[in-house]
């Protein structure tokens, strides 16, 4: 808990010419609990008030920890789901590239070289591109 006190003297002149100083004071505190002097004041008002304030602060802290834990758990599960989706995409892309390369090879062997290059060429470019981008990404993480 942070507690800041500010005090300022303000000189004033009354209508009769007398000089006086006005004192302005302010206290600021932040945190789940008031300063101990204020807690004692609450206890003086009615017995048990300070204990109720302590219980309220403890309950709020437990609630905040539970919410943070829930948010962290959600982040982890979303990351795992994203990883799974990315892995499925990679597998499907691999299957498509292998199919296109195989089709291109078959077409080229059976005498349809142009059709074979239309299907096989992009497959080879995709494979080379994947290896080059992986190599580039690997260098960036080092």
N, CA, C and O atoms as a GROMACS GRO file, in nm:
protein
  568
    1UNK      N    1   0.085  -0.117   0.000
    1UNK     CA    2   0.000   0.000   0.000
    1UNK      C    3   0.089   0.123   0.000
    1UNK      O    4   0.182   0.135   0.081
    2UNK      N    5   0.061   0.214  -0.090
    2UNK     CA    6   0.136   0.339  -0.098
    2UNK      C    7   0.056   0.447  -0.028
    2UNK      O    8  -0.066   0.458  -0.046
    3UNK      N    9   0.125   0.528   0.051
    3UNK     CA   10   0.059   0.636   0.121
    3UNK      C   11   0.140   0.762   0.098
    3UNK      O   12   0.261   0.765   0.121
    4UNK      N   13   0.074   0.866   0.052
    4UNK     CA   14   0.138   0.994   0.026
    4UNK      C   15   0.065   1.101   0.104
    4UNK      O   16  -0.058   1.105   0.104
    5UNK      N   17   0.140   1.187   0.169
    5UNK     CA   18   0.082   1.301   0.240
    5UNK      C   19   0.138   1.428   0.179
    5UNK      O   20   0.257   1.439   0.151
    6UNK      N   21   0.052   1.523   0.159
    6UNK     CA   22   0.091   1.653   0.106
    6UNK      C   23   0.040   1.760   0.201
    6UNK      O   24  -0.074   1.756   0.247
    7UNK      N   25   0.126   1.856   0.229
    7UNK     CA   26   0.089   1.965   0.318
    7UNK      C   27   0.136   2.094   0.253
    7UNK      O   28   0.248   2.102   0.202
    8UNK      N   29   0.051   2.193   0.256
    8UNK     CA   30   0.085   2.318   0.191
    8UNK      C   31   0.035   2.435   0.276
    8UNK      O   32  -0.079   2.435   0.322
    9UNK      N   33   0.120   2.533   0.297
    9UNK     CA   34   0.083   2.655   0.368
    9UNK      C   35   0.045   2.760   0.265
    9UNK      O   36   0.119   2.785   0.170
   10UNK      N   37  -0.072   2.822   0.285
   10UNK     CA   38  -0.120   2.924   0.192
   10UNK      C   39  -0.135   3.056   0.269
   10UNK      O   40  -0.222   3.067   0.355
   11UNK      N   41  -0.050   3.155   0.239
   11UNK     CA   42  -0.063   3.284   0.310
   11UNK      C   43  -0.187   3.360   0.261
   11UNK      O   44  -0.218   3.361   0.142
   12UNK      N   45  -0.258   3.423   0.355
   12UNK     CA   46  -0.378   3.500   0.321
   12UNK      C   47  -0.378   3.631   0.399
   12UNK      O   48  -0.321   3.640   0.508
   13UNK      N   49  -0.441   3.731   0.341
   13UNK     CA   50  -0.457   3.860   0.409
   13UNK      C   51  -0.606   3.881   0.431
   13UNK      O   52  -0.684   3.879   0.336
   14UNK      N   53  -0.645   3.902   0.555
   14UNK     CA   54  -0.785   3.926   0.590
   14UNK      C   55  -0.822   4.070   0.555
   14UNK      O   56  -0.734   4.154   0.535
   15UNK      N   57  -0.954   4.101   0.547
   15UNK     CA   58  -0.996   4.238   0.514
   15UNK      C   59  -0.941   4.346   0.609
   15UNK      O   60  -0.925   4.461   0.570
   16UNK      N   61  -0.914   4.307   0.735
   16UNK     CA   62  -0.861   4.405   0.830
   16UNK      C   63  -0.709   4.418   0.819
   16UNK      O   64  -0.648   4.489   0.899
   17UNK      N   65  -0.646   4.350   0.722
   17UNK     CA   66  -0.502   4.361   0.699
   17UNK      C   67  -0.419   4.258   0.774
   17UNK      O   68  -0.298   4.253   0.757
   18UNK      N   69  -0.482   4.179   0.856
   18UNK     CA   70  -0.409   4.078   0.934
   18UNK      C   71  -0.363   3.964   0.842
   18UNK      O   72  -0.440   3.916   0.758
   19UNK      N   73  -0.239   3.923   0.859
   19UNK     CA   74  -0.182   3.812   0.782
   19UNK      C   75  -0.207   3.681   0.856
   19UNK      O   76  -0.178   3.669   0.975
   20UNK      N   77  -0.260   3.585   0.785
   20UNK     CA   78  -0.280   3.450   0.841
   20UNK      C   79  -0.232   3.348   0.739
   20UNK      O   80  -0.215   3.379   0.621
   21UNK      N   81  -0.210   3.229   0.786
   21UNK     CA   82  -0.172   3.121   0.695
   21UNK      C   83  -0.275   3.010   0.707
   21UNK      O   84  -0.309   2.964   0.816
   22UNK      N   85  -0.322   2.970   0.593
   22UNK     CA   86  -0.416   2.860   0.586
   22UNK      C   87  -0.336   2.734   0.554
   22UNK      O   88  -0.252   2.736   0.464
   23UNK      N   89  -0.361   2.627   0.625
   23UNK     CA   90  -0.289   2.501   0.602
   23UNK      C   91  -0.384   2.404   0.536
   23UNK      O   92  -0.492   2.375   0.587
   24UNK      N   93  -0.342   2.353   0.422
   24UNK     CA   94  -0.420   2.252   0.351
   24UNK      C   95  -0.340   2.122   0.355
   24UNK      O   96  -0.222   2.120   0.322
   25UNK      N   97  -0.406   2.015   0.394
   25UNK     CA   98  -0.339   1.885   0.401
   25UNK      C   99  -0.425   1.780   0.332
   25UNK      O  100  -0.548   1.783   0.342
   26UNK      N  101  -0.360   1.690   0.263
   26UNK     CA  102  -0.431   1.581   0.197
   26UNK      C  103  -0.347   1.454   0.209
   26UNK      O  104  -0.225   1.458   0.200
   27UNK      N  105  -0.415   1.346   0.230
   27UNK     CA  106  -0.348   1.216   0.239
   27UNK      C  107  -0.411   1.124   0.137
   27UNK      O  108  -0.533   1.113   0.127
   28UNK      N  109  -0.326   1.057   0.060
   28UNK     CA  110  -0.371   0.963  -0.042
   28UNK      C  111  -0.311   0.827  -0.012
   28UNK      O  112  -0.193   0.817   0.021
   29UNK      N  113  -0.391   0.724  -0.022
   29UNK     CA  114  -0.338   0.589  -0.007
   29UNK      C  115  -0.398   0.502  -0.116
   29UNK      O  116  -0.511   0.523  -0.161
   30UNK      N  117  -0.320   0.403  -0.155
   30UNK     CA  118  -0.370   0.311  -0.256
   30UNK      C  119  -0.337   0.170  -0.210
   30UNK      O  120  -0.237   0.147  -0.142
   31UNK      N  121  -0.420   0.078  -0.248
   31UNK     CA  122  -0.400  -0.060  -0.209
   31UNK      C  123  -0.530  -0.119  -0.158
   31UNK      O  124  -0.631  -0.049  -0.148
   32UNK      N  125  -0.528  -0.244  -0.126
   32UNK     CA  126  -0.652  -0.309  -0.083
   32UNK      C  127  -0.694  -0.271   0.059
   32UNK      O  128  -0.811  -0.286   0.094
   33UNK      N  129  -0.602  -0.222   0.139
   33UNK     CA  130  -0.635  -0.190   0.278
   33UNK      C  131  -0.605  -0.043   0.310
   33UNK      O  132  -0.510   0.014   0.257
   34UNK      N  133  -0.685   0.016   0.395
   34UNK     CA  134  -0.653   0.151   0.440
   34UNK      C  135  -0.536   0.147   0.537
   34UNK      O  136  -0.500   0.039   0.585
   35UNK      N  137  -0.475   0.261   0.567
   35UNK     CA  138  -0.365   0.264   0.664
   35UNK      C  139  -0.412   0.210   0.800
   35UNK      O  140  -0.532   0.214   0.831
   36UNK      N  141  -0.319   0.162   0.879
   36UNK     CA  142  -0.354   0.100   1.008
   36UNK      C  143  -0.427   0.198   1.100
   36UNK      O  144  -0.514   0.157   1.177
   37UNK      N  145  -0.392   0.326   1.093
   37UNK     CA  146  -0.462   0.423   1.179
   37UNK      C  147  -0.610   0.432   1.142
   37UNK      O  148  -0.696   0.446   1.230
   38UNK      N  149  -0.641   0.422   1.012
   38UNK     CA  150  -0.781   0.423   0.970
   38UNK      C  151  -0.850   0.294   1.009
   38UNK      O  152  -0.967   0.296   1.047
   39UNK      N  153  -0.780   0.182   0.999
   39UNK     CA  154  -0.839   0.055   1.043
   39UNK      C  155  -0.877   0.062   1.191
   39UNK      O  156  -0.983   0.015   1.232
   40UNK      N  157  -0.789   0.121   1.271
   40UNK     CA  158  -0.819   0.136   1.414
   40UNK      C  159  -0.942   0.225   1.432
   40UNK      O  160  -1.024   0.201   1.521
   41UNK      N  161  -0.953   0.329   1.348
   41UNK     CA  162  -1.070   0.415   1.356
   41UNK      C  163  -1.198   0.340   1.324
   41UNK      O  164  -1.300   0.362   1.390
   42UNK      N  165  -1.196   0.253   1.224
   42UNK     CA  166  -1.313   0.172   1.192
   42UNK      C  167  -1.347   0.079   1.307
   42UNK      O  168  -1.464   0.057   1.338
   43UNK      N  169  -1.244   0.024   1.371
   43UNK     CA  170  -1.267  -0.067   1.483
   43UNK      C  171  -1.328   0.009   1.601
   43UNK      O  172  -1.408  -0.046   1.676
   44UNK      N  173  -1.289   0.137   1.616
   44UNK     CA  174  -1.346   0.219   1.724
   44UNK      C  175  -1.493   0.249   1.698
   44UNK      O  176  -1.570   0.264   1.793
   45UNK      N  177  -1.533   0.259   1.570
   45UNK     CA  178  -1.673   0.286   1.538
   45UNK      C  179  -1.759   0.167   1.580
   45UNK      O  180  -1.860   0.184   1.648
   46UNK      N  181  -1.718   0.049   1.539
   46UNK     CA  182  -1.793  -0.071   1.577
   46UNK      C  183  -1.696  -0.187   1.577
   46UNK      O  184  -1.618  -0.206   1.483
   47UNK      N  185  -1.701  -0.265   1.682
   47UNK     CA  186  -1.610  -0.378   1.695
   47UNK      C  187  -1.634  -0.478   1.580
   47UNK      O  188  -1.748  -0.515   1.551
   48UNK      N  189  -1.524  -0.518   1.516
   48UNK     CA  190  -1.533  -0.616   1.408
   48UNK      C  191  -1.524  -0.554   1.268
   48UNK      O  192  -1.507  -0.626   1.170
   49UNK      N  193  -1.536  -0.420   1.258
   49UNK     CA  194  -1.527  -0.355   1.126
   49UNK      C  195  -1.391  -0.380   1.060
   49UNK      O  196  -1.384  -0.410   0.941
   50UNK      N  197  -1.284  -0.368   1.138
   50UNK     CA  198  -1.149  -0.388   1.082
   50UNK      C  199  -1.135  -0.531   1.029
   50UNK      O  200  -1.076  -0.552   0.923
   51UNK      N  201  -1.187  -0.628   1.103
   51UNK     CA  202  -1.180  -0.768   1.059
   51UNK      C  203  -1.260  -0.787   0.931
   51UNK      O  204  -1.216  -0.860   0.841
   52UNK      N  205  -1.374  -0.724   0.921
   52UNK     CA  206  -1.455  -0.735   0.799
   52UNK      C  207  -1.381  -0.675   0.679
   52UNK      O  208  -1.388  -0.730   0.569
   53UNK      N  209  -1.312  -0.564   0.700
   53UNK     CA  210  -1.235  -0.501   0.593
   53UNK      C  211  -1.122  -0.594   0.550
   53UNK      O  212  -1.095  -0.608   0.431
   54UNK      N  213  -1.055  -0.657   0.646
   54UNK     CA  214  -0.948  -0.751   0.615
   54UNK      C  215  -1.001  -0.870   0.535
   54UNK      O  216  -0.940  -0.911   0.436
   55UNK      N  217  -1.115  -0.924   0.575
   55UNK     CA  218  -1.174  -1.037   0.503
   55UNK      C  219  -1.213  -0.997   0.361
   55UNK      O  220  -1.196  -1.075   0.266
   56UNK      N  221  -1.266  -0.876   0.347
   56UNK     CA  222  -1.304  -0.827   0.214
   56UNK      C  223  -1.180  -0.816   0.125
   56UNK      O  224  -1.185  -0.854   0.008
   57UNK      N  225  -1.069  -0.765   0.178
   57UNK     CA  226  -0.946  -0.752   0.100
   57UNK      C  227  -0.890  -0.889   0.063
   57UNK      O  228  -0.842  -0.909  -0.048
   58UNK      N  229  -0.896  -0.983   0.157
   58UNK     CA  230  -0.848  -1.118   0.128
   58UNK      C  231  -0.935  -1.184   0.020
   58UNK      O  232  -0.882  -1.250  -0.069
   59UNK      N  233  -1.066  -1.167   0.028
   59UNK     CA  234  -1.157  -1.223  -0.073
   59UNK      C  235  -1.131  -1.163  -0.211
   59UNK      O  236  -1.132  -1.235  -0.311
   60UNK      N  237  -1.109  -1.034  -0.216
   60UNK     CA  238  -1.082  -0.966  -0.343
   60UNK      C  239  -0.950  -1.016  -0.402
   60UNK      O  240  -0.940  -1.036  -0.523
   61UNK      N  241  -0.851  -1.035  -0.318
   61UNK     CA  242  -0.722  -1.086  -0.364
   61UNK      C  243  -0.736  -1.228  -0.419
   61UNK      O  244  -0.678  -1.260  -0.523
   62UNK      N  245  -0.810  -1.311  -0.350
   62UNK     CA  246  -0.832  -1.449  -0.397
   62UNK      C  247  -0.907  -1.449  -0.530
   62UNK      O  248  -0.875  -1.527  -0.619
   63UNK      N  249  -1.005  -1.361  -0.543
   63UNK     CA  250  -1.081  -1.351  -0.668
   63UNK      C  251  -0.990  -1.307  -0.783
   63UNK      O  252  -0.996  -1.363  -0.892
   64UNK      N  253  -0.906  -1.208  -0.758
   64UNK     CA  254  -0.815  -1.159  -0.861
   64UNK      C  255  -0.718  -1.269  -0.904
   64UNK      O  256  -0.691  -1.285  -1.023
   65UNK      N  257  -0.666  -1.345  -0.809
   65UNK     CA  258  -0.574  -1.455  -0.843
   65UNK      C  259  -0.646  -1.561  -0.926
   65UNK      O  260  -0.589  -1.615  -1.021
   66UNK      N  261  -0.771  -1.591  -0.891
   66UNK     CA  262  -0.849  -1.690  -0.966
   66UNK      C  263  -0.872  -1.643  -1.109
   66UNK      O  264  -0.862  -1.722  -1.203
   67UNK      N  265  -0.904  -1.514  -1.127
   67UNK     CA  266  -0.927  -1.459  -1.260
   67UNK      C  267  -0.798  -1.462  -1.343
   67UNK      O  268  -0.801  -1.494  -1.462
   68UNK      N  269  -0.685  -1.428  -1.282
   68UNK     CA  270  -0.557  -1.431  -1.353
   68UNK      C  271  -0.522  -1.573  -1.394
   68UNK      O  272  -0.470  -1.596  -1.503
   69UNK      N  273  -0.549  -1.670  -1.306
   69UNK     CA  274  -0.522  -1.810  -1.338
   69UNK      C  275  -0.610  -1.857  -1.453
   69UNK      O  276  -0.565  -1.930  -1.541
   70UNK      N  277  -0.737  -1.814  -1.453
   70UNK     CA  278  -0.830  -1.852  -1.560
   70UNK      C  279  -0.784  -1.791  -1.693
   70UNK      O  280  -0.789  -1.858  -1.796
   71UNK      N  281  -0.740  -1.666  -1.691
   71UNK     CA  282  -0.693  -1.600  -1.813
   71UNK      C  283  -0.568  -1.669  -1.867
   71UNK      O  284  -0.554  -1.687  -1.988
   72UNK      N  285  -0.477  -1.707  -1.779
   72UNK     CA  286  -0.356  -1.777  -1.821
   72UNK      C  287  -0.390  -1.913  -1.882
   72UNK      O  288  -0.333  -1.952  -1.984
   73UNK      N  289  -0.483  -1.984  -1.819
   73UNK     CA  290  -0.526  -2.115  -1.871
   73UNK      C  291  -0.588  -2.101  -2.009
   73UNK      O  292  -0.564  -2.183  -2.097
   74UNK      N  293  -0.668  -1.996  -2.028
   74UNK     CA  294  -0.730  -1.971  -2.158
   74UNK      C  295  -0.624  -1.941  -2.264
   74UNK      O  296  -0.632  -1.991  -2.376
   75UNK      N  297  -0.525  -1.860  -2.228
   75UNK     CA  298  -0.417  -1.828  -2.322
   75UNK      C  299  -0.342  -1.954  -2.364
   75UNK      O  300  -0.308  -1.971  -2.481
   76UNK      N  301  -0.315  -2.041  -2.268
   76UNK     CA  302  -0.243  -2.164  -2.298
   76UNK      C  303  -0.324  -2.252  -2.392
   76UNK      O  304  -0.271  -2.306  -2.489
   77UNK      N  305  -0.455  -2.268  -2.364
   77UNK     CA  306  -0.537  -2.354  -2.450
   77UNK      C  307  -0.551  -2.295  -2.590
   77UNK      O  308  -0.552  -2.369  -2.688
   78UNK      N  309  -0.561  -2.163  -2.602
   78UNK     CA  310  -0.567  -2.101  -2.735
   78UNK      C  311  -0.436  -2.120  -2.812
   78UNK      O  312  -0.438  -2.143  -2.933
   79UNK      N  313  -0.325  -2.112  -2.743
   79UNK     CA  314  -0.195  -2.133  -2.807
   79UNK      C  315  -0.183  -2.278  -2.856
   79UNK      O  316  -0.133  -2.303  -2.966
   80UNK      N  317  -0.228  -2.372  -2.773
   80UNK     CA  318  -0.223  -2.513  -2.813
   80UNK      C  319  -0.313  -2.538  -2.934
   80UNK      O  320  -0.276  -2.611  -3.025
   81UNK      N  321  -0.431  -2.477  -2.935
   81UNK     CA  322  -0.524  -2.494  -3.048
   81UNK      C  323  -0.463  -2.434  -3.175
   81UNK      O  324  -0.471  -2.495  -3.282
   82UNK      N  325  -0.404  -2.318  -3.163
   82UNK     CA  326  -0.340  -2.253  -3.279
   82UNK      C  327  -0.227  -2.340  -3.333
   82UNK      O  328  -0.210  -2.352  -3.455
   83UNK      N  329  -0.149  -2.399  -3.244
   83UNK     CA  330  -0.039  -2.487  -3.286
   83UNK      C  331  -0.094  -2.608  -3.361
   83UNK      O  332  -0.040  -2.647  -3.464
   84UNK      N  333  -0.203  -2.667  -3.309
   84UNK     CA  334  -0.263  -2.784  -3.375
   84UNK      C  335  -0.314  -2.748  -3.514
   84UNK      O  336  -0.293  -2.823  -3.609
   85UNK      N  337  -0.382  -2.633  -3.524
   85UNK     CA  338  -0.434  -2.591  -3.655
   85UNK      C  339  -0.320  -2.566  -3.754
   85UNK      O  340  -0.330  -2.602  -3.871
   86UNK      N  341  -0.213  -2.507  -3.706
   86UNK     CA  342  -0.098  -2.481  -3.793
   86UNK      C  343  -0.036  -2.612  -3.839
   86UNK      O  344   0.003  -2.625  -3.955
   87UNK      N  345  -0.026  -2.710  -3.749
   87UNK     CA  346   0.032  -2.840  -3.782
   87UNK      C  347  -0.055  -2.911  -3.886
   87UNK      O  348  -0.003  -2.970  -3.980
   88UNK      N  349  -0.188  -2.906  -3.870
   88UNK     CA  350  -0.278  -2.968  -3.968
   88UNK      C  351  -0.261  -2.902  -4.104
   88UNK      O  352  -0.259  -2.970  -4.207
   89UNK      N  353  -0.250  -2.769  -4.106
   89UNK     CA  354  -0.228  -2.697  -4.232
   89UNK      C  355  -0.098  -2.739  -4.299
   89UNK      O  356  -0.094  -2.753  -4.421
   90UNK      N  357   0.007  -2.759  -4.220
   90UNK     CA  358   0.134  -2.803  -4.278
   90UNK      C  359   0.123  -2.942  -4.338
   90UNK      O  360   0.175  -2.969  -4.446
   91UNK      N  361   0.053  -3.031  -4.268
   91UNK     CA  362   0.038  -3.168  -4.318
   91UNK      C  363  -0.042  -3.168  -4.448
   91UNK      O  364  -0.005  -3.236  -4.545
   92UNK      N  365  -0.152  -3.092  -4.451
   92UNK     CA  366  -0.233  -3.086  -4.573
   92UNK      C  367  -0.155  -3.024  -4.688
   92UNK      O  368  -0.166  -3.070  -4.802
   93UNK      N  369  -0.078  -2.922  -4.661
   93UNK     CA  370   0.004  -2.860  -4.766
   93UNK      C  371   0.106  -2.960  -4.818
   93UNK      O  372   0.131  -2.967  -4.939
   94UNK      N  373   0.165  -3.037  -4.730
   94UNK     CA  374   0.262  -3.139  -4.771
   94UNK      C  375   0.196  -3.242  -4.862
   94UNK      O  376   0.254  -3.281  -4.964
   95UNK      N  377   0.075  -3.287  -4.826
   95UNK     CA  378   0.004  -3.386  -4.908
   95UNK      C  379  -0.025  -3.329  -5.046
   95UNK      O  380  -0.006  -3.398  -5.147
   96UNK      N  381  -0.070  -3.204  -5.053
   96UNK     CA  382  -0.101  -3.141  -5.182
   96UNK      C  383   0.025  -3.129  -5.267
   96UNK      O  384   0.022  -3.158  -5.387
   97UNK      N  385   0.136  -3.087  -5.208
   97UNK     CA  386   0.260  -3.070  -5.283
   97UNK      C  387   0.310  -3.205  -5.334
   97UNK      O  388   0.353  -3.215  -5.449
   98UNK      N  389   0.304  -3.308  -5.252
   98UNK     CA  390   0.347  -3.441  -5.296
   98UNK      C  391   0.257  -3.490  -5.409
   98UNK      O  392   0.306  -3.548  -5.506
   99UNK      N  393   0.127  -3.468  -5.397
   99UNK     CA  394   0.035  -3.509  -5.504
   99UNK      C  395   0.069  -3.437  -5.634
   99UNK      O  396   0.076  -3.500  -5.740
  100UNK      N  397   0.089  -3.305  -5.627
  100UNK     CA  398   0.120  -3.228  -5.748
  100UNK      C  399   0.253  -3.273  -5.809
  100UNK      O  400   0.264  -3.285  -5.931
  101UNK      N  401   0.354  -3.297  -5.724
  101UNK     CA  402   0.484  -3.341  -5.775
  101UNK      C  403   0.470  -3.479  -5.841
  101UNK      O  404   0.528  -3.504  -5.946
  102UNK      N  405   0.395  -3.568  -5.778
  102UNK     CA  406   0.375  -3.702  -5.835
  102UNK      C  407   0.300  -3.695  -5.968
  102UNK      O  408   0.335  -3.763  -6.064
  103UNK      N  409   0.196  -3.613  -5.971
  103UNK     CA  410   0.119  -3.596  -6.094
  103UNK      C  411   0.208  -3.537  -6.204
  103UNK      O  412   0.201  -3.581  -6.319
  104UNK      N  413   0.289  -3.439  -6.170
  104UNK     CA  414   0.380  -3.378  -6.267
  104UNK      C  415   0.480  -3.479  -6.320
  104UNK      O  416   0.510  -3.482  -6.439
  105UNK      N  417   0.533  -3.563  -6.229
  105UNK     CA  418   0.628  -3.667  -6.272
  105UNK      C  419   0.561  -3.767  -6.365
  105UNK      O  420   0.616  -3.805  -6.468
  106UNK      N  421   0.442  -3.811  -6.327
  106UNK     CA  422   0.368  -3.907  -6.409
  106UNK      C  423   0.340  -3.850  -6.549
  106UNK      O  424   0.361  -3.917  -6.650
  107UNK      N  425   0.294  -3.726  -6.552
  107UNK     CA  426   0.265  -3.664  -6.681
  107UNK      C  427   0.390  -3.649  -6.767
  107UNK      O  428   0.386  -3.671  -6.888
  108UNK      N  429   0.501  -3.612  -6.704
  108UNK     CA  430   0.626  -3.596  -6.780
  108UNK      C  431   0.676  -3.729  -6.834
  108UNK      O  432   0.724  -3.736  -6.947
  109UNK      N  433   0.664  -3.835  -6.756
  109UNK     CA  434   0.710  -3.968  -6.798
  109UNK      C  435   0.623  -4.024  -6.910
  109UNK      O  436   0.673  -4.095  -6.997
  110UNK      N  437   0.494  -3.992  -6.910
  110UNK     CA  438   0.404  -4.046  -7.012
  110UNK      C  439   0.400  -3.960  -7.138
  110UNK      O  440   0.315  -3.980  -7.224
  111UNK      N  441   0.491  -3.865  -7.151
  111UNK     CA  442   0.503  -3.789  -7.274
  111UNK      C  443   0.432  -3.656  -7.273
  111UNK      O  444   0.431  -3.587  -7.376
  112UNK      N  445   0.374  -3.616  -7.167
  112UNK     CA  446   0.308  -3.484  -7.159
  112UNK      C  447   0.394  -3.391  -7.073
  112UNK      O  448   0.359  -3.357  -6.960
  113UNK      N  449   0.508  -3.351  -7.130
  113UNK     CA  450   0.606  -3.272  -7.055
  113UNK      C  451   0.553  -3.136  -7.012
  113UNK      O  452   0.580  -3.093  -6.900
  114UNK      N  453   0.479  -3.068  -7.097
  114UNK     CA  454   0.427  -2.934  -7.062
  114UNK      C  455   0.330  -2.945  -6.945
  114UNK      O  456   0.340  -2.868  -6.850
  115UNK      N  457   0.237  -3.039  -6.952
  115UNK     CA  458   0.142  -3.059  -6.841
  115UNK      C  459   0.217  -3.101  -6.715
  115UNK      O  460   0.182  -3.059  -6.605
  116UNK      N  461   0.319  -3.183  -6.731
  116UNK     CA  462   0.399  -3.226  -6.616
  116UNK      C  463   0.470  -3.109  -6.550
  116UNK      O  464   0.478  -3.101  -6.427
  117UNK      N  465   0.522  -3.018  -6.632
  117UNK     CA  466   0.590  -2.902  -6.574
  117UNK      C  467   0.492  -2.804  -6.511
  117UNK      O  468   0.526  -2.734  -6.415
  118UNK      N  469   0.369  -2.799  -6.564
  118UNK     CA  470   0.267  -2.711  -6.505
  118UNK      C  471   0.231  -2.759  -6.364
  118UNK      O  472   0.212  -2.677  -6.274
  119UNK      N  473   0.222  -2.891  -6.344
  119UNK     CA  474   0.188  -2.944  -6.213
  119UNK      C  475   0.311  -2.962  -6.124
  119UNK      O  476   0.306  -2.933  -6.004
  120UNK      N  477   0.419  -3.010  -6.181
  120UNK     CA  478   0.539  -3.039  -6.102
  120UNK      C  479   0.619  -2.916  -6.065
  120UNK      O  480   0.678  -2.911  -5.957
  121UNK      N  481   0.624  -2.816  -6.154
  121UNK     CA  482   0.703  -2.695  -6.128
  121UNK      C  483   0.662  -2.621  -6.001
  121UNK      O  484   0.748  -2.594  -5.916
  122UNK      N  485   0.534  -2.587  -5.983
  122UNK     CA  486   0.493  -2.520  -5.860
  122UNK      C  487   0.518  -2.603  -5.735
  122UNK      O  488   0.546  -2.548  -5.629
  123UNK      N  489   0.508  -2.735  -5.747
  123UNK     CA  490   0.535  -2.821  -5.632
  123UNK      C  491   0.680  -2.809  -5.589
  123UNK      O  492   0.709  -2.799  -5.470
  124UNK      N  493   0.771  -2.811  -5.686
  124UNK     CA  494   0.913  -2.799  -5.654
  124UNK      C  495   0.943  -2.661  -5.596
  124UNK      O  496   1.020  -2.649  -5.500
  125UNK      N  497   0.882  -2.557  -5.653
  125UNK     CA  498   0.901  -2.420  -5.602
  125UNK      C  499   0.849  -2.411  -5.458
  125UNK      O  500   0.911  -2.346  -5.374
  126UNK      N  501   0.736  -2.474  -5.430
  126UNK     CA  502   0.679  -2.471  -5.295
  126UNK      C  503   0.771  -2.539  -5.195
  126UNK      O  504   0.790  -2.489  -5.084
  127UNK      N  505   0.828  -2.652  -5.233
  127UNK     CA  506   0.920  -2.723  -5.143
  127UNK      C  507   1.044  -2.639  -5.116
  127UNK      O  508   1.087  -2.626  -5.001
  128UNK      N  509   1.103  -2.583  -5.221
  128UNK     CA  510   1.223  -2.500  -5.204
  128UNK      C  511   1.190  -2.377  -5.119
  128UNK      O  512   1.266  -2.339  -5.031
  129UNK      N  513   1.074  -2.316  -5.147
  129UNK     CA  514   1.032  -2.198  -5.070
  129UNK      C  515   1.014  -2.230  -4.922
  129UNK      O  516   1.051  -2.149  -4.836
  130UNK      N  517   0.958  -2.345  -4.893
  130UNK     CA  518   0.938  -2.384  -4.752
  130UNK      C  519   1.072  -2.400  -4.681
  130UNK      O  520   1.087  -2.356  -4.567
  131UNK      N  521   1.168  -2.464  -4.746
  131UNK     CA  522   1.299  -2.483  -4.684
  131UNK      C  523   1.372  -2.350  -4.667
  131UNK      O  524   1.437  -2.328  -4.565
  132UNK      N  525   1.363  -2.263  -4.766
  132UNK     CA  526   1.432  -2.134  -4.756
  132UNK      C  527   1.370  -2.047  -4.648
  132UNK      O  528   1.443  -1.981  -4.573
  133UNK      N  529   1.237  -2.044  -4.637
  133UNK     CA  530   1.174  -1.961  -4.534
  133UNK      C  531   1.203  -2.018  -4.396
  133UNK      O  532   1.219  -1.941  -4.300
  134UNK      N  533   1.210  -2.150  -4.382
  134UNK     CA  534   1.243  -2.210  -4.253
  134UNK      C  535   1.385  -2.175  -4.214
  134UNK      O  536   1.412  -2.146  -4.097
  135UNK      N  537   1.477  -2.178  -4.311
  135UNK     CA  538   1.616  -2.143  -4.284
  135UNK      C  539   1.626  -1.997  -4.241
  135UNK      O  540   1.701  -1.965  -4.148
  136UNK      N  541   1.551  -1.908  -4.308
  136UNK     CA  542   1.552  -1.766  -4.274
  136UNK      C  543   1.496  -1.744  -4.134
  136UNK      O  544   1.552  -1.668  -4.055
  137UNK      N  545   1.383  -1.811  -4.101
  137UNK     CA  546   1.322  -1.800  -3.968
  137UNK      C  547   1.417  -1.852  -3.860
  137UNK      O  548   1.426  -1.794  -3.752
  138UNK      N  549   1.486  -1.960  -3.890
  138UNK     CA  550   1.583  -2.016  -3.793
  138UNK      C  551   1.695  -1.920  -3.763
  138UNK      O  552   1.741  -1.914  -3.650
  139UNK      N  553   1.740  -1.844  -3.863
  139UNK     CA  554   1.847  -1.748  -3.841
  139UNK      C  555   1.800  -1.628  -3.759
  139UNK      O  556   1.878  -1.570  -3.684
  140UNK      N  557   1.673  -1.592  -3.772
  140UNK     CA  558   1.620  -1.478  -3.698
  140UNK      C  559   1.606  -1.507  -3.549
  140UNK      O  560   1.614  -1.415  -3.468
  141UNK      N  561   1.586  -1.632  -3.512
  141UNK     CA  562   1.565  -1.667  -3.371
  141UNK      C  563   1.695  -1.685  -3.294
  141UNK      O  564   1.693  -1.698  -3.172
  142UNK      N  565   1.806  -1.685  -3.363
  142UNK     CA  566   1.932  -1.709  -3.293
  142UNK      C  567   1.983  -1.584  -3.228
  142UNK      O  568   2.089  -1.586  -3.165
   0.00000   0.00000   0.00000
